Amino acid sequence: MVSVLNYMVVWGMLLLVPGILGQGDQYESQREQMVKRQIEARGVSNRLVLDAMRTVPRHLFVAEGYEGVAYWDRPLPIGYGQTISQPYIVAYMTELIRPESSFKVLEIGTGSGYQAAVLAEIVDEVYTIEFVDALAQQAAERLEKMQYNKVHVKSGNGYDGWAEHAPYDAIVVTAAADSVPPPLVEQLKVGGRMIIPVGGRFDYQYLRLVVKKENRVVSRDIVPVRFVPFIR
């Protein structure tokens, strides 16, 4: 018979050993609270998007030392002057493109790879471009390790898009541009949607939704935002 004292000692030792009681469960709970309090409560309702946000382990996409605040409602630095967007903005931008499982999506601004991973939980293919070589390499390695095989990472100038794999059902831009890059509009399918922050570093920025029609392009500004600038 195991004494209560021995049981308590063993339990205490388990608590001190990372992973034995499933640290993943701790993060799973934080993700659930993130979705409920930060995302669903603010109007995001697309079930595919909410499920993706519940699934992707954001703490694995933040810089070392920031894991403890990975699920807070805030952007976080990832190095090289870049950030990982706050969870709500990631979810909101994803919802705005109305993603479907058959979609091929282009992302401009890979960063740590978090937005690409969220997209990959929903759509068929994700092509993502990062201007900073080191970040592109880190994101590619991270996504490969996590078996996000639907994501294809390229280091390069996002302004020019990735014409080789166009047209795209949707485009997500995660850095603020002075205006909508024409090459991205060209690579968007008719009926496709692009979401992009527009505005200068010291000016007002707005999240702009661009919809490509048969003979015209329709766009509208939705909400004010603050993103790192688009690098060319």
LOFI-194787 format. One record per residue (C-alpha): residue number from 0; x negated, y, z. Coordinates in Angstrom, 2 decimals, padded with zeros to 5 digits, always signed. Last residue first. Layout:
BEGIN
i_x_y_z
NUM_X_Y_Z
...
//
This chain:
BEGIN
i_x_y_z
231_-011.27_+045.99_-050.91
230_-010.13_+045.81_-047.27
229_-006.47_+046.37_-046.34
228_-006.39_+048.31_-043.10
227_-005.65_+046.73_-039.70
226_-001.91_+046.71_-039.04
225_+000.50_+048.96_-037.11
224_+004.21_+048.69_-037.86
223_+007.24_+050.85_-038.60
222_+010.29_+048.84_-039.74
221_+012.05_+048.08_-043.03
220_+010.75_+050.00_-046.00
219_+012.50_+049.10_-049.24
218_+011.49_+047.68_-052.58
217_+013.14_+046.71_-055.85
216_+011.08_+045.71_-058.87
215_+012.58_+045.75_-062.32
214_+013.54_+043.77_-065.40
213_+014.21_+040.24_-064.10
212_+014.00_+041.22_-060.43
211_+010.97_+041.13_-058.15
210_+011.81_+041.86_-054.51
209_+009.39_+043.92_-052.40
208_+009.95_+044.24_-048.65
207_+007.84_+046.95_-047.02
206_+006.69_+046.90_-043.41
205_+005.96_+050.52_-042.70
204_+002.78_+052.29_-041.73
203_+002.62_+055.88_-040.52
202_-000.73_+057.44_-041.21
201_-004.11_+057.06_-039.50
200_-005.12_+053.72_-041.04
199_-003.10_+054.40_-044.18
198_+000.34_+053.09_-045.10
197_+002.09_+050.00_-046.47
196_+002.55_+046.72_-044.59
195_+003.48_+043.97_-047.08
194_+006.30_+041.47_-047.53
193_+006.73_+040.02_-051.00
192_+009.82_+038.31_-052.35
191_+010.35_+036.22_-055.47
190_+013.37_+036.43_-057.75
189_+011.11_+036.60_-060.78
188_+007.94_+034.96_-059.51
187_+005.21_+037.08_-057.94
186_+001.82_+037.15_-059.65
185_+002.53_+040.45_-061.42
184_+003.61_+042.07_-058.17
183_+000.35_+040.94_-056.58
182_-001.68_+042.36_-059.47
181_+000.13_+045.73_-059.04
180_-001.16_+046.21_-055.44
179_+001.60_+047.77_-053.29
178_+000.37_+051.10_-051.95
177_-002.05_+052.43_-049.32
176_-002.44_+048.86_-048.08
175_-001.97_+047.62_-044.50
174_-003.19_+044.11_-043.77
173_-001.22_+040.87_-043.38
172_+000.18_+040.48_-046.89
171_+002.73_+037.70_-047.43
170_+003.61_+036.70_-050.99
169_+006.59_+034.61_-052.06
168_+007.69_+032.16_-054.75
167_+004.27_+032.47_-056.34
166_+003.33_+032.61_-060.01
165_+000.44_+032.08_-059.88
164_-002.19_+029.45_-059.06
163_-005.09_+030.83_-061.11
162_-003.98_+034.40_-060.49
161_-005.15_+034.47_-056.88
160_-004.47_+038.02_-055.73
159_-006.48_+040.92_-057.15
158_-006.07_+043.05_-054.03
157_-007.05_+040.03_-051.93
156_-010.71_+040.42_-052.79
155_-012.52_+037.21_-051.97
154_-013.02_+034.19_-049.76
153_-010.55_+031.44_-050.60
152_-008.52_+029.14_-048.39
151_-006.12_+026.45_-049.60
150_-003.45_+025.37_-047.10
149_-001.34_+022.27_-047.72
148_-003.93_+020.09_-045.99
147_-003.21_+021.59_-042.60
146_-005.01_+018.68_-040.96
145_-005.99_+020.51_-037.75
144_-009.66_+020.05_-038.64
143_-008.94_+021.34_-042.14
142_-007.19_+024.41_-040.73
141_-010.09_+025.19_-038.41
140_-012.74_+024.66_-041.09
139_-010.89_+026.88_-043.58
138_-010.28_+029.53_-040.92
137_-013.96_+029.62_-039.92
136_-015.07_+029.87_-043.55
135_-012.63_+032.64_-044.35
134_-013.58_+034.49_-041.17
133_-017.27_+034.35_-042.09
132_-016.61_+035.51_-045.66
131_-014.58_+038.56_-044.67
130_-012.20_+039.31_-047.57
129_-009.78_+036.48_-046.76
128_-007.46_+034.89_-049.32
127_-004.68_+032.36_-048.69
126_-002.93_+029.86_-050.93
125_-000.13_+027.97_-049.18
124_+001.69_+024.99_-050.69
123_+004.92_+023.09_-049.92
122_+006.53_+025.43_-047.42
121_+007.64_+025.18_-043.78
120_+004.85_+024.08_-041.43
119_+002.40_+025.47_-043.98
118_+003.80_+028.97_-043.44
117_+003.01_+028.81_-039.73
116_-000.47_+027.49_-040.53
115_-001.09_+030.31_-043.00
114_+000.01_+032.87_-040.41
113_-002.47_+031.39_-037.93
112_-005.48_+031.10_-040.25
111_-007.94_+033.12_-038.14
110_-007.80_+036.06_-040.53
109_-006.23_+034.84_-043.76
108_-005.58_+038.30_-045.17
107_-003.49_+038.03_-048.33
106_-001.12_+035.07_-048.24
105_+000.23_+033.44_-051.38
104_+003.19_+031.10_-051.06
103_+004.32_+028.08_-053.10
102_+007.85_+027.25_-052.03
101_+009.59_+023.85_-052.15
100_+010.28_+023.74_-048.39
99_+012.02_+027.10_-048.44
98_+010.93_+030.43_-047.03
97_+013.27_+033.45_-046.87
96_+010.43_+035.96_-047.42
95_+011.79_+038.04_-044.54
94_+011.68_+035.10_-042.12
93_+007.91_+034.84_-042.42
92_+007.48_+038.55_-041.79
91_+009.65_+038.29_-038.67
90_+007.85_+035.22_-037.33
89_+004.39_+036.73_-037.75
88_+005.63_+040.07_-036.37
87_+007.09_+038.35_-033.29
86_+003.92_+036.37_-032.62
85_+001.63_+039.44_-032.46
84_-000.79_+039.62_-035.35
83_-004.25_+038.04_-035.17
82_-006.80_+040.82_-035.42
81_-009.72_+042.01_-037.56
80_-012.66_+044.29_-036.81
79_-015.17_+041.54_-037.59
78_-013.88_+039.48_-034.66
77_-010.60_+037.74_-033.78
76_-009.02_+040.56_-031.76
75_-005.52_+039.96_-030.35
74_-002.10_+041.23_-031.37
73_+000.53_+041.37_-028.62
72_+003.62_+039.59_-027.33
71_+001.75_+037.14_-025.12
70_+001.35_+033.59_-026.32
69_-002.43_+033.63_-026.75
68_-003.00_+035.31_-023.39
67_-004.79_+032.42_-021.69
66_-006.50_+031.39_-024.91
65_-008.25_+034.78_-025.17
64_-011.68_+033.64_-023.99
63_-012.72_+032.23_-027.33
62_-011.01_+034.11_-030.15
61_-007.46_+033.14_-031.05
60_-006.35_+030.41_-033.47
59_-006.35_+027.43_-031.10
58_-004.12_+029.26_-028.61
57_-001.57_+029.69_-031.38
56_-000.72_+025.98_-031.34
55_+001.72_+025.83_-034.30
54_+004.91_+023.93_-033.38
53_+007.27_+026.35_-031.66
52_+006.53_+029.02_-034.27
51_+007.24_+026.49_-037.00
50_+010.55_+025.52_-035.40
49_+011.58_+029.18_-035.19
48_+010.69_+029.73_-038.84
47_+012.63_+026.70_-040.05
46_+015.63_+027.69_-037.92
45_+015.82_+031.19_-039.35
44_+017.24_+033.27_-036.47
43_+014.83_+036.13_-035.80
42_+016.93_+038.69_-033.93
41_+014.83_+040.09_-031.11
40_+015.87_+037.48_-028.53
39_+014.86_+034.74_-030.96
38_+011.32_+036.11_-031.24
37_+009.89_+037.43_-027.98
36_+011.94_+035.76_-025.25
35_+013.03_+032.46_-026.79
34_+010.11_+031.85_-029.15
33_+007.46_+032.89_-026.66
32_+009.14_+030.87_-023.91
31_+008.97_+027.78_-026.09
30_+005.36_+028.50_-026.99
29_+004.47_+028.86_-023.31
28_+006.12_+025.51_-022.53
27_+004.17_+023.84_-025.31
26_+001.01_+025.47_-023.98
25_+001.47_+023.83_-020.59
24_+002.43_+020.52_-022.20
23_-000.77_+020.65_-024.27
22_-002.69_+020.86_-021.01
21_-001.59_+017.29_-020.60
20_-001.94_+015.99_-017.07
19_-005.39_+014.61_-017.75
18_-006.33_+017.53_-020.02
17_-008.50_+019.51_-017.65
16_-009.52_+017.64_-014.48
15_-008.70_+019.66_-011.35
14_-005.05_+018.63_-011.26
13_-006.07_+015.00_-011.45
12_-008.28_+015.41_-008.37
11_-005.36_+016.87_-006.42
10_-003.15_+013.94_-007.41
9_-005.84_+011.48_-006.25
8_-006.17_+013.26_-002.90
7_-002.38_+013.41_-002.44
6_-002.03_+009.71_-003.15
5_-004.80_+008.91_-000.67
4_-003.02_+010.94_+002.01
3_+000.36_+009.34_+001.27
2_-001.24_+005.94_+001.78
1_-001.36_+003.43_-001.02
0_+000.00_+000.00_+000.00
//
